[in-house]
Every structure is written in structure tokens, then in C-alpha cells.
């Protein structure tokens, strides 16, 4: 049995943060009903190219196994359907702009009053309260990255700040939201009561500052951008090799001694400038001047093999294709394949959470409105005649698109 088997999640979210949260729950065995607009669905259905079989690869990457129920939330009967589904659900997740759920007639507080065991979760950019200039402001990943301090830390030393290569603010917020929902489910097991979970993108990114925030708190100065180097450990950065880049991550003095022996530079280990990590950080430029010429003598693959044999952490800098085709991921079955109605065989990255009792098998992402009829008939007991009337009125989308 999957850990969340029997847990019904009503997913009112769209784009990335909320869908990524519900993807974590579905990978642990929950059943997720994805509520979408009948005509166009989640915004990410239009994100592309690329498209495969007419479906956005962006959308499909974060909506595996969900059941798409197309309901018009601007229609009173559509809102009534959602309230009825919420009365049957264990969890409701939304990432509307603060105040939108209430305007639609879907106040989460009211839903919890109607079903005290219900767990609700709101994801937003900055939260519904707080400073008047920011409370209620919509959150966009790139803007949150810029405001987080992390973007200022990312990029080349002599270049401008750089956005992460993925929408990290959305993704980490989704992870924290899933964590909050799991905690609420556990608490409900002991108390029988549901509760509200709130996660903001700004606070999620602030939580990632960790030791960089610690540097600021201790010194009163913002840490500088250092490329891929570490502010408190050395050598801990990428170095050019004969054919590419190698990430070197020497985390302690014993590893540094082994590195110097492998490089044929044992005297560096006893040099007062480099004998401790603190000294190496202080004299970083001088140490790198000694190391860089040595790493140009061999390929990244050769250095990876030699350093691994000596117990020195290192590895080549890989592109996306090399990373997902990594032999270790293949050996552990990290990539999975699912059959999609229009896109054919899809490759996907499975959940990294491994439990002794495996979660449910991966299922394909849904077509828009694919499960509207079956879900409303099964969970709400609507007849074919009632569904036909709702479809004719445009309240629900009954056919796959």
C-alpha cells in the first residue's frame, strides 16, 4: 500500500508551485483531482514549444497521474460542484492570488467549517497579510528569485546576477507545501481535525539562504557572488580540465592531503597557507594558482576516476542530456516510461523518495477534461442526464481535448 493511499486531494492550483506540490503527493500514492478551466485548462498546457502529440512537455512533466476535471469556476454551478467535491476530499490546495478564492465563493475557511477534517493549503507569492506594499501581491518565480538574495549570489563573479536554470522559487515552494500537508495529515491522525497550511514563495526562498544569511548576520555585509565557488570551503569549485569542467568539492583537511598526493604536490598540505580549510579560504587565489595547471593535464573523465579512487569528492559538469542519461540513474530505475493517449511513450523522472513499500506506479498526465465525467459520476453520483445538462451549459468540459 502506498503511504497516501486513500487520500483524496482537490487541486485548484495551476502553473508550477501548486501542481509540483500535488505531484509530490501523487507520487506517494494520493489521488489528485486537477480542476481546470473547460476551454483552455492550466496555463502550462500552452507553454512551449516543445509539444509532443499536441501536449506541452512542460505541463506533462508536473502532472503525471492526475485526473483532469474541467469545471468553470466563474459559473455558480461550477463553484457548487467544487464545494461538493471539497466535502469529500482530504486536502484542498490552491495558489490563487490572495483573496481570489473568497471572491469565487471558495473560501477555504468556509470549506473547513463544512468539513472540520479537511486540510487546506494556500500558496502565494508574499502572503495575504504583512506589509501593505507586498501583502496580496502576486508571485512570479523570476521576480521572487530577484527579491530572494539568491539571484544576487548566482552567476559569474565578473558578470550580472543570473536566474536559476529552473523555476526554483516555484519548485521549492511546492516542496514546502507538500511537507506542510504531510505534517497536517499526520496531526489529523492524532486529533481528527484538519487545519490550514500556508506557504509563501518569498519565505520559501528565504529559507534557502541558510549559511549565506548566516554570513550576513555575522558580518553585516552581503556575501559576494562567487560563481560556483563556496564562500567557506576551499577548494570547492569547478576547474578546467583537458576537455571540460570538473567540480571539485574538498570538504575537509584529510581529503585535501589525498588530493595533494594525487596531484604530486604533497608540500601544499603542510604549507601554512593551505594546511587548514580556514587558511585555504583565506589564501584561495594562491591555492588555485597551484591547482589549475595540474587539472589541465587530464580529461574530466580521467580525473573523476582517479579522484574517486582516492576518496576525493569530484565530478564532471554535465549537461541535461548527460545528467538524465547518467548510468547510476539508469541502474536505480530513476527514469520511468508511461504511455500517453496522444504523446505516446513518455520518459519521466520518478520521485526521489524511496520507501520500503513502494508508492503507486507512474501514470500519464491527463488530457484536458479527460476525467470530468467519471469523477463527477463516481464521487458526486451525478447521472448522465445531469452531466449532459452541465456540459450543455458550459459549466463542465466533458470531452477530452
N, C-alpha and C positions, 0 to 999 in steps of 0.2 A: 504494500500500500504506500502510495506517495504521501509525504508529510502533510500536504494540504488537501488531500483527497476529501471531497465533500464540501469544501469551502467555495461558496459562490461569490464572485466578485463582479460588481457592476461598474464598468469602466466608462466614465463620462469624459475622459481626458482625450487630448489629441496632440499631434505633432510628436514630441520626443520624451519629455520628462515623465509624464504620466504613463504613456504606453511602455516606456522602459521599466517603470516600477511594476506594472502589471505583468510584463514579460517575466520578471523575476518570480512573481507569484505563480504564474502558469508553469514555469519550469520546475516548481516544487509541487506541482500537482493540482493547483486550484483550477476551477472552471471560470473563465473570464468571458463576460458578455460585453463586447465592444459596441457602444452606441455611436452611430454615425448619422450624418445628415443624409437623407434619402438620395439626393441628386448628385452630390459630389464626394461625400464621405470625408474621412480625415484629410486634412490639408496635405499630408505627406503622400497621398495617392497621386498627387500631381508633381511631386518632387522628382526631377530627372531632366535629361537622361542620366543613367541608363534605365530603360524599361525592358522587362522580359515578359513576353506573352501579353503585352499591354498593361502590365502591372509594374509599379515603381519598385525598384530594388531597395530603395530607402524604406518604404513602407513595409515591405516584406521582411526586412531584417529585424524588425522590432515588434512584429505582430503575429508570430508563429502560434498556431493552435487556438487562437481566439475565435469566438463566434460573433460574426458581424450582424448586428440588429439595426436596421435602418429606421430611425424614428425622427420625426420633425419636432424638435424641442420648442419651436415657435408656435406650435399648434396646441391648443388646450388639451385635446385628446391625446396628443403625443406625450405631454407632460404627465397626464394621468396614468399612461402606461408605464412611464418610468417610475412614478411613485409606487405603483403596484409591484413592479419588479424589485424596487428597493425594499419593500416589505418582506420579500422572500430572500433577500441577499444577506450575506455575512459582512461584506465590505463594499463601500461605495467610494470611488476615487475620482476626483475632478481636478483639473488645472485651469479652470476659467480665471479670468481677471477677477480679483476680489469684488464681490457684490453681484456678479453675473448670475450665479446660481439662485440667489434670492429673487432677482428680477424675473428669472424664468419660472419661478414657482417651485424651485427645488432646494429650498433652504435645508442644509444638512442638519441643522439643529432640529428642525421640524421632523425630518426623516428619523432622527434618533428618538424623538419623543414618541413617534408612532411605533417604532421598534427599538426598545431600550437595549437590545443585544447587538444592534448594528454598530459597526466600526466605520467611521467616515474619515477620509483623508483629503486635505486640500494642499495643493502645490501651487505656489505663486512665486513671482519674482522677488518681491520685497516684503510681502505680508499685508494683512488688511489693516493693521494699526501701526503706531510708531510715529516717526517724524512726518509732519504734514506734507513735506516735499516728496516723500517716497512711498508712504502708505498707499496701497492700491495701485501703484504704478505697474504697468505690465512688464513682464520679464522676458527679455530676449537673450539667448545664450551669449552672443558676441558682446552685447552691452554689459552683461553681468561679468563676463571674463575681464573686460576692460576695467570694471569697477572693483574687481576682487583683489587686486595686487598681484595675482599670479601671472597675468599677461605681462606686467612690467618686468617680471623675473624670467620671462621666456623669450628666447631669440639669441642671436649672436651678440657678443659683448659690444661690438662696434656698429651694430645695426639697430633698427627700431624694435619695439616690443612686437611679439608675434602671438597670434591666436593659436590655441592648441589645434592639432590636426583633426580632432573630433570635437563634437559639441560637449565638452567636458562638464560645463555647468549643468546642462540638462541631464547628462548621464549620472553624475554623482548625486544630483538631487533625487533622481529616480531610485538610486540605490538606498539613500537615506529614507525615502518614503516607504520603500518595501520593508526596510528594517523596522521602522515605526509601526507599520501594520502588523508585522510578525509579533512585536512586543505586545501590541494591543490584543491580538488573538490569544496570546499566552495568558495575559491578565484576565481576559474574559473567561478562560477555562477555570480560573480560581474564583472569580467574583460573579460571573454570569452577566456582567454589564459591558456594553460597548463603550466607546469613547471616541473623541475626535483627535486626529493626528494632523499636525500642521508642519510643513517643511517649506522653507523659502530657498530660492536659488542663491541669494546673496549669502545667507548664513551657511549653506552647504559649502560654498566656495571658501568662505572664511575659515571653516573647519579644516580645510586642506592646507592652510598656510603653515600649520604646525611649527616646525623648528625655524622657519623663516620669520614667523611672528615672534617667536622667542628671541631671535636676534634683535629685532626692533625693540622689544620690551626691555632687553638688557642694555642696549647701546643708545636708544633714542634716535637711531638712524635707519632709514630704509635700506635693506640689503640690495646690492647692485646686481644687475643682470650679468650672469657668468657663463652664458652659453650652456654647454652640457656639463660644466664643472660643478663640484659640490663646494659650498662655502665653508664647510667644517671638516672635510676629509680630503686627503691628497696622497697619492694620485687617484682621482676619481672622475674621469672624463674620457672623451674619445681621442684617440691618437691615430694619425695617418699611418697606414701600412703600405706595403708594396702595391696593393691593388684596391684599397678601400679604407674604411674606418673600423677601428676596433674600440669597443667600450671597455675601459679598464676600471675596476672597482676594488681597489685595495683598501680593505676596511680595518686592518689592524697592523701592528708592527711585525708580527710573525709572518704575515703574508708579504709584507714589504721585503723582509730578509730573503724569502724564497724568490721573489721577483728579481732582486739584485743579483742573486746567484745565477739564475737562468739567463739573465742578460749579460753575464760576465762583468758585472760592475759591483762586486761584493763590498768595495770600500764605501759605497754610498750608505750602507746600512749602519756603519759606525761613524759616519760624518756627523758632527753635532748639529748641522743644519737639517739633517734628514732622519736622524735616529728615532724620533718620535713623531706621531701624527701631528701634534701641535707645532713642532718645528717644521715639518714638511708643508703645512698650510701656510706658515709664515714665510717660508722660502720657496713657494710654489714655482715662480719663474725659473729659478736656478735649477730646481729638480727637473722640470720639464725640458730644459735645455740639454740635460744629460740623457733623458729617456727617449726623446723624439727621434734622434738619428738611428737608434737601435731598432725601433719598430718599423722603420722604412726598409729594413733588410729582408723581411719575410712577408708573406701574404697573410691576410686576416685569418684564413682557414688554418694555416700553419701555426700562427700564434694562438689561436683558440685551442688547438690540440695540445701544444706544449704547455701553455699556462694551466689548462685543465689538469694535466698530469701532475703539475706541481702544486695544485690546490690554490691557485691564484684566480680569483673571480674575473672573468673577461668574456667577451663575445662580440662577434661581428655586428655591425649596424645593418639590419635587414630592411628591405622594402616590404610593402604589404604582401605582395605575392610570395616572397621568400618566407615571411613570417607565418602566413596561414598554411603554407605547404611544409612547415618545419617537421622533420621526421619524428620528433617527440610528440607533437600534437597528433600525428597520424597513428603513432604507436598507442596512444592513450584514447583514441577514438573521439577526439575533441570535435572534429568536424562530423556533421551528420548530413544525411540527404533526406529530403521529403519530396513527395510528389504533389505538384500544384495543378489545379484544373486547367489553367491556360499557359503557365510558365514552364511546365514540365518538371524535370528533376532540378531541385534547388539545393545548393550546398549552403549550410548554415553552421555557425559556431554554437555549440551547445553550452549549457550553463556550466560554469567552472565549479559549482558547488557539487561535491560528490558525497553521497550518503551511502551507508551500507545497503539500505533499502532504496533502490533507485526510484527517481521520480518518473512521471509518466513519459512515454515515448514522445519524441518530437512530432508535431503535426504541422501541416502547411498553414501559412497565413490565409485569411479568408478573402473571398471576393466581396465586394460591397453588397450588403444586404443578404448575403448567402444564407444566413440562419434566421432571418426575421420570422418567417412563418413557423418554423419548427420550434423556436424558442418561445414565442408568444403562445403557441398552442400547448406546448408542454408545461411551461411554468405558470402561465396565467389561465390556461384552459380555454382560450378563445376558439370559437368554432370557425369553420371555413367561411361561413357567411359573414361573421363579424370581421374576419381578416379581410374579406373582399371589400366590405364597406370602408374599412380604414384605408385600404390601398387605393380605392377609387377617390377618396377624399384627399389623397396625397399625404396622409398622416404617417404612413409607413411605406418603406420600399420593399416589395415582396419578391422581386426577382433579382437574381444575380446580375451584376453589370460589369 
